Amino acid sequence: MDGNNRWARREGYPGVAGHRAGAEVVREIVSACESRGIRYLTLFAFSSENWGRPRTEVRALLALLSRYLRNEVTKLVTDGIQLRVIGRRDRFSPRLQKLIEQAEAATVAGDRAILTLALDYGGRWDVAEVTRSIARDVAAGVLNPCDIHEDTISERLATSGLPDPDLCIRTAGETRISNFLLWQFAYAEFWFTEVLWPDFDETVLDLALADYAVRERRFGVRPLFRQ
C-alpha cells in the first residue's frame, strides 16, 4: 500500500495525513473485496524495515494501527471477517500486542473472509523462522532431513493455513517485492499501478481484477492443447 507520503506532499499536507487517508482506503477495499467474493486479503501494513523511518512517522503509523484495531473490530465481526496478524509482535508495546490479541479473538468465528495484516513482517524473517523451527526438530530427532519437503516449509510459515496469493497489487509505481511473502509469491500474478494508495478505490481494484481474469496461469506447465 505505497504512496501515502507522496499523496500528502502532493496535497500539501504533513506526512501523517497521508497515512490517515490510506487507513480510510483500507476500510473501503476490505468491503469491496468481500462483496466481490474474495475470501483472502493480505495487506502489508508495516514492514520490518519500517522501523527505520523517522520516529514521528513510526509513532503515527502505530497510532493509526491501534485506532484501526479499536474501531474496526465490530464491523469485521458483523461482516463475518476473521482478522489474522502475521509478523513479529515482541517489538510492539504491550498495549498494542494486547489490542492485536483481542482483535483476533473477537473475530475468530468469522467465516466469510480472512483479512491478514502483515505487521513488523519481512519475508526473509518468515523463512528464517521456519528454518530455525526445522533445525530444532532435526536436532531433537523429531524430524528426519529426508522428510523435509515444500509442504514442510509452507506449513510453518506465518501464513500457514492460508492459500498462496493469486494476485499481488502494488501501488504508487513500485515494481519490486520489498521483502513481502517471498516464498508464497512463487506463482502469484503481479499488477502494478501508478495510483497512490490514498487514491486507490473500487474502480482501480476492478481494473486489477479484470486484468488478472484474462491471464493464463500455467504454474510452470505449458498446456498441451489450446481451444
PLY file of the C-alpha trace (Angstrom):
ply
format ascii 1.0
element vertex 227
property float x
property float y
property float z
element edge 226
property int vertex1
property int vertex2
end_header
0.00 0.00 0.00
2.53 2.57 -1.22
2.21 6.28 -1.81
0.85 7.75 1.42
3.72 10.20 1.88
3.74 11.20 -1.79
0.00 11.79 -1.65
0.42 14.04 1.38
3.17 16.06 -0.31
1.05 16.44 -3.45
-1.88 17.69 -1.41
0.24 19.97 0.75
-0.39 18.02 3.96
2.03 16.65 6.57
3.04 13.02 6.05
0.77 11.66 8.78
-2.25 12.93 6.84
-1.30 10.59 4.02
-1.27 7.63 6.37
-4.67 8.66 7.76
-6.07 8.86 4.23
-4.55 5.48 3.45
-6.18 3.95 6.52
-9.57 5.13 5.28
-8.98 3.36 1.97
-8.33 0.10 3.81
-11.92 0.07 5.07
-13.28 0.60 1.54
-11.10 -2.03 -0.08
-11.79 -4.66 2.58
-15.51 -4.21 1.94
-15.01 -4.19 -1.83
-13.09 -7.46 -1.76
-15.69 -9.10 0.48
-18.53 -8.03 -1.83
-16.67 -9.47 -4.83
-16.27 -12.87 -3.23
-12.56 -12.50 -2.48
-12.13 -14.61 0.64
-8.49 -13.83 1.40
-6.90 -10.39 1.52
-3.44 -9.69 2.90
-2.30 -6.11 3.50
1.35 -5.21 4.04
0.69 -2.62 6.72
4.06 -2.32 8.50
7.27 -3.95 7.34
10.22 -4.92 9.48
12.17 -2.21 7.62
9.65 0.50 8.56
11.26 0.83 11.97
14.00 2.73 10.17
11.64 5.58 9.23
11.62 8.83 11.25
10.44 8.25 14.81
7.48 10.62 14.44
6.26 8.71 11.38
6.62 5.33 13.12
4.63 6.63 16.10
1.93 7.91 13.76
1.74 4.58 11.92
1.43 2.61 15.15
-1.19 5.04 16.48
-3.23 4.54 13.30
-2.88 0.79 13.66
-4.13 0.95 17.25
-7.08 3.08 16.17
-7.94 0.64 13.37
-7.89 -2.32 15.74
-10.14 -0.50 18.20
-12.61 0.92 15.69
-12.96 -1.75 13.02
-13.39 -4.95 15.03
-17.14 -4.53 15.43
-17.62 -4.15 11.67
-15.36 -7.11 10.95
-17.43 -9.25 13.31
-20.68 -8.06 11.72
-19.34 -8.80 8.23
-18.07 -12.24 9.24
-14.43 -11.38 8.55
-11.70 -13.03 10.58
-8.63 -10.94 11.33
-5.18 -12.52 11.36
-1.91 -10.76 12.09
1.42 -12.10 10.83
4.89 -10.89 11.73
6.84 -10.18 14.88
4.99 -8.81 17.88
7.70 -8.55 20.51
8.83 -5.12 19.28
5.36 -3.61 19.75
4.26 -2.14 23.05
2.40 -4.48 25.45
-0.71 -2.35 24.87
-0.58 -2.84 21.09
0.16 -6.55 21.48
-2.96 -6.86 23.64
-5.07 -4.99 21.07
-3.90 -7.40 18.38
-4.74 -10.42 20.51
-8.17 -9.03 21.40
-9.00 -8.24 17.76
-8.00 -11.72 16.62
-10.00 -13.35 19.41
-13.09 -11.23 18.72
-13.14 -12.11 15.02
-12.05 -15.75 15.19
-15.53 -17.03 14.26
-15.62 -15.04 11.00
-16.28 -17.48 8.16
-16.94 -15.23 5.14
-13.39 -13.95 4.61
-9.98 -13.68 6.23
-8.19 -10.34 6.44
-4.50 -10.72 7.19
-2.45 -7.75 8.36
1.31 -8.08 7.97
2.81 -6.12 10.87
6.54 -5.92 11.55
6.72 -8.56 8.84
9.52 -9.48 6.46
9.68 -12.37 4.02
13.26 -13.22 4.96
12.33 -13.19 8.65
9.46 -15.57 7.86
11.72 -18.06 6.07
14.42 -17.73 8.75
11.85 -18.55 11.46
10.83 -21.68 9.56
14.48 -22.67 9.12
15.11 -22.36 12.85
11.98 -24.38 13.62
13.01 -27.20 11.28
16.60 -27.16 12.57
15.36 -27.54 16.15
13.19 -30.52 15.21
16.01 -32.18 13.29
18.41 -31.67 16.21
15.84 -33.14 18.60
15.35 -36.17 16.37
11.71 -35.26 15.77
12.20 -34.68 12.04
14.30 -36.57 9.52
16.01 -34.32 6.95
14.79 -36.68 4.23
11.21 -35.80 5.21
11.64 -32.07 4.63
9.61 -31.03 1.59
7.99 -27.85 0.29
4.89 -28.53 2.36
7.06 -28.79 5.47
8.09 -25.19 4.93
4.66 -23.89 3.87
3.02 -25.36 6.95
5.41 -23.47 9.23
5.25 -20.07 7.57
3.37 -17.21 9.19
0.64 -17.73 6.57
0.11 -21.40 7.50
-3.45 -22.43 6.71
-3.91 -19.75 4.06
-3.68 -20.36 0.31
-0.75 -18.83 -1.56
-1.64 -15.46 -3.08
-3.11 -15.41 -6.58
-2.55 -11.71 -7.20
-0.25 -9.05 -5.78
-1.30 -5.44 -6.36
1.46 -2.86 -5.96
0.57 0.83 -5.90
2.45 4.11 -6.45
4.59 2.83 -9.32
6.67 0.49 -7.15
7.71 -2.64 -9.06
9.53 -4.77 -6.50
8.50 -7.32 -3.87
10.08 -5.41 -0.97
10.61 -8.47 1.22
6.92 -9.44 1.24
5.75 -13.09 1.18
8.87 -14.23 -0.66
8.06 -17.95 -0.53
4.32 -17.51 -1.01
4.64 -15.38 -4.17
6.28 -18.17 -6.19
3.44 -18.31 -8.73
1.48 -15.17 -7.92
0.49 -12.74 -10.66
1.60 -9.12 -10.24
-0.28 -5.95 -11.16
1.35 -2.54 -10.91
-0.29 0.87 -10.92
0.93 4.44 -10.63
-2.09 5.24 -8.43
-1.09 6.31 -4.93
-2.68 4.25 -2.17
-4.92 7.05 -0.80
-6.38 7.38 -4.33
-6.92 3.62 -4.70
-10.61 2.75 -4.93
-13.03 0.12 -6.20
-12.57 1.29 -9.79
-8.83 0.66 -9.67
-9.39 -2.64 -7.88
-11.72 -3.75 -10.66
-9.08 -2.85 -13.26
-6.63 -5.14 -11.48
-9.16 -7.95 -11.23
-10.16 -7.60 -14.89
-6.52 -7.82 -15.96
-5.97 -10.84 -13.73
-9.08 -12.56 -15.11
-7.68 -12.77 -18.65
-4.24 -14.04 -17.70
-3.29 -17.63 -18.39
-1.82 -19.13 -15.23
0.34 -22.13 -16.16
2.28 -22.63 -12.90
5.32 -23.63 -14.96
3.40 -26.12 -17.10
2.63 -25.49 -20.77
-0.83 -26.72 -21.85
-0.79 -29.47 -24.48
-3.90 -28.26 -26.26
-5.46 -24.88 -26.88
-9.04 -24.16 -27.84
0 1
1 2
2 3
3 4
4 5
5 6
6 7
7 8
8 9
9 10
10 11
11 12
12 13
13 14
14 15
15 16
16 17
17 18
18 19
19 20
20 21
21 22
22 23
23 24
24 25
25 26
26 27
27 28
28 29
29 30
30 31
31 32
32 33
33 34
34 35
35 36
36 37
37 38
38 39
39 40
40 41
41 42
42 43
43 44
44 45
45 46
46 47
47 48
48 49
49 50
50 51
51 52
52 53
53 54
54 55
55 56
56 57
57 58
58 59
59 60
60 61
61 62
62 63
63 64
64 65
65 66
66 67
67 68
68 69
69 70
70 71
71 72
72 73
73 74
74 75
75 76
76 77
77 78
78 79
79 80
80 81
81 82
82 83
83 84
84 85
85 86
86 87
87 88
88 89
89 90
90 91
91 92
92 93
93 94
94 95
95 96
96 97
97 98
98 99
99 100
100 101
101 102
102 103
103 104
104 105
105 106
106 107
107 108
108 109
109 110
110 111
111 112
112 113
113 114
114 115
115 116
116 117
117 118
118 119
119 120
120 121
121 122
122 123
123 124
124 125
125 126
126 127
127 128
128 129
129 130
130 131
131 132
132 133
133 134
134 135
135 136
136 137
137 138
138 139
139 140
140 141
141 142
142 143
143 144
144 145
145 146
146 147
147 148
148 149
149 150
150 151
151 152
152 153
153 154
154 155
155 156
156 157
157 158
158 159
159 160
160 161
161 162
162 163
163 164
164 165
165 166
166 167
167 168
168 169
169 170
170 171
171 172
172 173
173 174
174 175
175 176
176 177
177 178
178 179
179 180
180 181
181 182
182 183
183 184
184 185
185 186
186 187
187 188
188 189
189 190
190 191
191 192
192 193
193 194
194 195
195 196
196 197
197 198
198 199
199 200
200 201
201 202
202 203
203 204
204 205
205 206
206 207
207 208
208 209
209 210
210 211
211 212
212 213
213 214
214 215
215 216
216 217
217 218
218 219
219 220
220 221
221 222
222 223
223 224
224 225
225 226
